[in-house]
Amino acid sequence: MYDLVTVGGGLGGSSLAYAMAKAGANVLVLEHENGFRDRVRGEQMSSWGAAEARELGLYDALTSTCANEMMFWDMYVMGMPMGKRDLKATTASGLPNLGFFHPEMQETLIRAAEEAGAHVRRGAKVTNVEPGSPAKVTVEYESGESETIEAKLVAACDGRTSPSRAWGKFEVNHEPERMQIAGLFFENMSIPADTAMHYVHPARNAQTLLFPSGNCRVRSYVAHWAPTATHRLSGEKDFLAYIEESIAIGVPASAYEGAAAVGPLATFDGADTWVEHPYKSGVALVGDAAAASDPNWGQGLSLTLRDVRELRDQLLAHDDPDAAGHSYAATHDVYYGKLRAMEETYTELFFKPGPENDARRGRIFPQGPDAIPELEILQSGPDHVDLRPDMRERLLA
């Protein structure tokens, strides 16, 4: 009988395993991959996510191994500079953004969990999660053997398409289609290593983001308003089209001189998916399994670590894991609800086409980022922003 089993050994699963093992819990991590592979995923963590990493005791582990500190956020609209923001000086946490190559981050954290005392099994394919008291996890190993493991609490940290969520019969909510986002990784790219670059092109209903992860490596994203997008960029055949679209959105062509696109390239839907009250009968959903935030706004990694910290705190505060799970889920609904409301407003303001929205953008963007003070939530997190009832009406007036 484990105190905690995490389904998945990525950001959510390994961070939670680390935190609970440090607190003395008997923890098991089940990870399907023997070696983490590169896929198009989030590789930028906002300042409030960096603060969550610090609170969990993982900030130094990340920055000393795989994470690049981005001290500044440089924004351009239609190619015109909107100002360079000093993140340490202007965020609630006083911390920079972090950029990293996702597989390196995963290896760092799963090692940290193991060193903290968690049991880690890799090459372990979870085939079922059964809520109950105790909760049960069925797992198959590469040898062909299988077993069922019991735990006081199972944390499903298995991503946006979480099989555990389906096995537990959680009801999933879906937002309507809004944005789509493509990502591509570059080596030998000459942009400042300490600066996140953000290019917005309202006339194209699009944006490009460049996040350096150190050693001239950059994760890039191109996003469009999905209903009017004409092509889903995918595979090596679209590398050149991806670069051309980035330049059309505002990235200087010089940024790509000498850079090598090393892939993979894929396009994903950006609409949120989430579960109301992501806990039942010994099974807690964490990270994207609980709520997959629109990656266009870069909140997913921070949200995952907030889930980890909240679940850790509730487990340490309650003798009853079931009570801790319900308390976690209730709190999760509040902070994630704030993020979703803000993202919906930002998406409409920045990207939704139409004369009315074009007129709003024409009034707001020339004034610079200070004209949209609520954008602070993207760096300081939902706990540090007063979401006034009239916020949406004022921004969209």
Residue pairs with C-beta under 8 A, 6 or more apart in sequence:
1 26
1 134
1 150
1 151
1 152
2 26
2 27
2 28
2 119
2 149
2 150
2 151
2 152
3 20
3 25
3 26
3 27
3 151
3 152
3 153
3 321
4 16
4 17
4 20
4 25
4 26
4 27
4 28
4 151
4 152
4 153
4 154
4 155
4 315
5 27
5 28
5 29
5 30
5 135
5 137
5 149
5 151
5 153
5 154
5 155
6 12
6 13
6 14
6 16
6 17
6 27
6 28
6 29
6 30
6 154
6 155
6 157
6 286
7 13
7 30
7 126
7 129
7 137
7 154
7 155
7 156
7 157
7 158
7 164
8 29
8 30
8 31
8 32
8 156
8 157
8 158
8 159
9 17
9 29
9 30
9 31
9 33
9 106
9 109
9 110
9 113
9 120
9 122
9 157
10 31
10 36
10 106
10 109
10 157
10 159
10 287
11 105
11 106
11 109
11 157
11 287
11 301
11 304
11 305
12 155
12 157
12 286
12 287
12 288
12 289
12 304
12 305
12 307
12 308
13 29
13 31
13 155
13 157
13 286
14 29
14 106
14 109
14 110
14 112
14 113
15 53
15 56
15 58
15 109
15 113
15 304
15 305
15 308
16 155
16 157
16 286
16 308
16 311
16 312
17 27
17 28
17 29
17 113
17 116
17 118
17 120
18 56
18 57
18 58
18 109
18 112
18 113
18 116
18 118
19 56
19 57
19 308
19 309
19 312
20 27
20 118
20 312
20 315
21 27
21 113
21 116
21 117
21 118
22 57
22 116
22 117
23 312
23 316
25 315
26 119
27 113
27 117
27 118
27 119
28 118
28 119
28 120
28 121
28 149
28 151
29 110
29 113
29 114
29 118
29 119
29 120
29 121
30 121
30 124
30 126
30 137
30 139
31 110
31 120
31 121
31 122
31 123
31 124
32 122
32 123
32 124
32 125
32 126
33 122
33 123
34 122
34 123
35 103
36 102
36 103
36 106
36 107
37 103
38 101
38 102
38 103
38 185
38 264
39 102
39 264
39 266
40 182
40 183
40 184
40 264
40 265
40 266
40 268
41 102
41 183
42 102
42 295
42 298
42 300
42 301
43 99
43 100
43 101
43 102
43 105
43 211
43 213
43 219
44 70
44 97
44 98
44 99
44 196
44 209
44 211
44 219
44 298
44 301
45 53
45 67
45 97
45 98
45 99
45 100
45 301
45 302
45 305
46 97
46 298
46 299
46 301
46 302
46 378
46 379
46 381
47 87
47 91
47 92
47 93
47 95
47 96
47 97
47 379
47 380
48 91
48 92
48 93
48 302
48 306
48 379
48 380
48 381
48 383
48 384
49 98
49 299
49 301
49 302
49 303
49 305
49 306
49 381
50 59
50 93
50 95
50 96
50 97
50 98
50 302
51 92
51 93
51 95
51 381
52 302
52 305
52 306
52 308
52 309
53 59
53 62
53 98
53 305
54 93
54 95
55 309
56 305
56 308
56 309
56 312
58 109
58 112
59 95
61 108
61 109
61 112
62 98
62 100
62 105
62 108
62 109
63 69
63 98
65 104
65 108
66 100
66 101
66 104
66 105
66 107
66 108
66 213
67 98
67 99
67 100
67 105
67 213
68 98
68 99
68 100
68 193
68 212
68 213
68 214
69 96
69 97
69 98
69 194
70 87
70 96
70 97
70 98
70 99
70 194
70 195
70 196
70 211
70 212
71 86
71 87
71 88
71 96
71 194
71 195
72 84
72 85
72 86
72 87
72 192
72 194
72 195
72 196
73 84
73 85
73 87
73 97
73 195
73 196
73 198
73 379
74 81
74 84
74 85
74 195
74 196
74 197
74 198
75 81
75 82
75 83
75 84
75 85
75 198
75 199
75 200
75 369
76 82
76 197
76 198
76 199
76 200
76 250
77 200
77 201
77 202
77 250
77 365
78 200
78 201
78 202
78 203
78 250
79 199
79 201
79 250
82 365
82 368
82 369
83 368
83 369
84 195
85 369
87 95
87 96
87 97
87 379
88 94
88 95
88 96
90 379
91 376
91 379
91 380
92 379
92 380
92 381
92 384
93 380
96 194
97 196
97 211
97 379
99 196
99 211
99 212
99 213
99 214
99 219
100 213
101 185
101 213
101 217
101 219
110 120
113 120
114 120
121 139
121 141
123 141
123 142
124 139
124 140
124 141
125 139
125 140
125 141
126 137
126 138
126 139
126 158
126 163
126 164
127 138
127 139
127 140
127 146
128 136
128 137
128 138
128 167
129 135
129 136
129 137
129 138
129 154
129 156
129 163
129 164
129 167
129 168
129 283
130 136
130 137
130 138
130 167
130 168
131 168
131 280
131 281
131 282
131 283
132 281
132 282
133 281
133 282
133 322
134 150
134 151
134 152
134 282
135 150
135 151
135 152
135 153
135 154
135 281
135 282
135 283
136 148
136 149
136 150
136 151
137 148
137 149
137 151
137 154
138 146
138 147
138 148
138 149
139 146
139 147
139 148
139 149
140 146
151 282
152 282
152 321
153 282
153 283
153 284
153 315
153 321
153 324
153 325
154 164
154 282
154 283
154 284
155 284
155 285
155 286
155 311
156 162
156 164
156 165
156 168
156 283
156 284
156 285
156 286
156 289
157 286
157 287
157 289
158 164
158 165
158 289
159 287
159 288
159 289
160 273
160 288
160 289
160 292
162 285
162 288
162 289
164 283
164 285
164 289
165 172
165 275
165 285
165 289
168 280
168 283
168 285
170 275
170 278
170 280
170 285
171 275
171 276
172 273
172 274
172 275
173 272
173 273
173 274
173 275
173 276
174 271
174 272
174 273
175 271
175 272
175 273
175 294
175 340
175 344
176 271
177 226
177 227
177 269
177 271
178 225
178 226
178 227
178 270
178 271
178 294
178 347
178 351
178 352
179 223
179 224
179 225
179 226
179 269
179 270
179 271
179 294
179 296
179 347
179 351
180 223
180 224
180 226
180 229
180 232
180 267
180 268
180 269
180 270
181 221
181 222
181 223
181 267
181 268
181 270
181 295
181 296
182 221
182 222
182 223
182 232
182 233
182 234
182 242
182 265
182 266
182 267
182 268
183 219
183 220
183 221
183 222
183 265
183 266
183 268
184 219
184 220
184 222
184 239
184 242
184 261
184 263
184 264
184 265
185 217
185 218
185 219
185 220
185 261
185 262
185 263
185 264
186 217
186 218
186 219
186 220
186 256
186 259
186 260
186 261
186 262
187 216
187 217
187 259
187 260
187 262
188 216
188 258
188 259
188 260
189 210
189 212
189 216
189 217
189 218
189 255
189 256
189 258
189 259
190 216
190 254
190 255
190 257
190 258
190 259
191 197
191 210
191 212
191 218
191 255
192 212
193 212
193 214
193 216
194 212
195 212
196 209
196 210
196 211
196 212
197 209
197 210
197 211
197 251
198 207
198 208
198 209
198 210
199 207
199 208
199 209
199 246
199 249
199 250
199 251
200 206
200 207
200 249
200 250
200 350
200 365
201 207
201 248
201 249
201 250
202 350
202 351
202 358
202 361
202 365
204 224
204 248
204 249
205 224
205 225
205 228
205 351
205 352
205 353
206 222
206 223
206 224
206 225
206 245
206 249
206 351
207 222
207 223
207 249
207 296
207 350
207 351
208 220
208 221
208 222
208 223
208 245
208 246
208 249
208 250
208 251
209 220
209 221
209 223
209 298
210 218
210 219
210 220
210 251
210 255
211 218
211 219
211 220
211 221
212 218
213 219
218 259
220 242
220 246
221 295
221 296
222 233
222 242
222 245
222 246
222 249
223 270
223 296
223 351
224 351
225 351
225 352
225 353
226 269
226 270
228 353
231 238
231 241
232 267
233 241
233 242
233 245
233 265
233 266
233 267
234 265
234 266
234 267
235 263
235 264
235 265
235 266
236 263
236 265
238 265
239 261
239 263
239 265
242 261
242 265
243 256
243 261
246 256
247 253
247 256
268 295
270 294
270 295
270 296
271 294
272 291
272 292
272 293
272 294
272 340
272 343
273 291
273 292
274 290
274 291
274 292
274 336
274 340
275 285
275 289
275 290
275 291
276 333
277 326
277 329
277 330
277 332
277 333
278 284
278 285
278 286
278 289
278 290
278 291
278 329
278 332
279 285
279 325
279 326
279 328
279 329
280 325
281 322
282 321
282 322
282 325
283 325
284 290
284 311
284 325
284 328
284 329
286 304
286 307
286 308
286 311
287 300
287 303
287 304
287 307
287 308
288 300
288 304
290 307
290 332
290 336
291 303
291 332
291 336
291 340
292 300
293 299
293 300
293 303
293 336
293 339
293 340
293 343
294 343
294 347
296 343
296 347
297 343
297 346
297 347
297 378
298 378
299 339
299 343
299 378
302 381
303 336
303 339
306 335
306 381
307 328
307 332
310 328
310 331
310 332
310 335
311 324
311 325
311 328
314 324
314 325
314 327
314 328
314 331
315 321
315 324
317 324
317 327
318 324
318 327
335 381
335 382
335 383
336 382
338 377
338 382
338 385
338 387
339 377
339 382
341 387
341 392
342 374
342 377
342 378
342 382
342 385
342 387
345 374
345 391
345 392
345 395
345 396
346 375
348 357
348 396
349 357
349 360
349 361
349 364
349 372
349 395
349 396
350 361
360 396
364 371
364 372
365 371
369 375
372 395
374 385
374 387
374 391
374 395
376 384
376 385
377 384
377 385
377 387
388 394
